[in-house]
Amino acid sequence: MTEQFSIRPAQFDDAEAIAQVQVAAWGTTYVGMVPDALIERMTVPDRTQSWQRILRQLAETGRGAVFVCCRGVRVVGFASVGPQREAELLAAGYDGELTSLYLLGDVQRRGLGRSLVGLCASEALELGYQKLSVWVLSANVNARRFYEALGARLLIERESEDRFDPVDEVAYGWDAPQTLDSGPCD
């Protein structure tokens, strides 16, 4: 029996489920890439509040979107897109940003991430964004390969200025996000 997944726009009531996915993903993906203290500080209640604020703000401004990937009714992943937050990238014409992409480990490598990115790219174009970027931990080789396989190119790198919890990042970008096909959700 083939598992069925669906992707839909997030609702305000999805905030806790989104937070659960994000906290779980951090706890499995980023071990060894970021200081343990950062992972330990991330809690479902805190992230739920943040996602409630984000979902409320996006609903009010219409400047971005969050999509959830579900297996049945259970949220197993999500992605979000909105306006660029980095001045240097905005100056270079990257006015849209893929602000998050998280999937639980047991549903990765099924095309769901590609579907979420493609949907976010389509939404970005509908919102009037011309170019799209995404930030990735420098040490996250799998994510870097994923975005490169989707045609993103390396734009800039930034070193953390936090000497206690350093997290270096790289930005990737798509000059033509319309070329990102969301493909089927399998």
Buried (B, 14 or more C-beta within 10 A) or exposed (E): EEEEBEBEEBEEEBBBBBBBBBBBBBEEBBEEBBBEEBBEEBEBEEBBBBBBEBBEEBBEEEBBBBBBBBBEEEBBBBBBBBBBEBEEBBEBEBBBBBBBBBBBEEBBEBBBBBBBBBBBBBBBBEBEBBBBBBBBBBBBEEBBEBBEEBBBEEBBEBEEEEEEEEBEBBBBBBEEBEEBEBEEBE
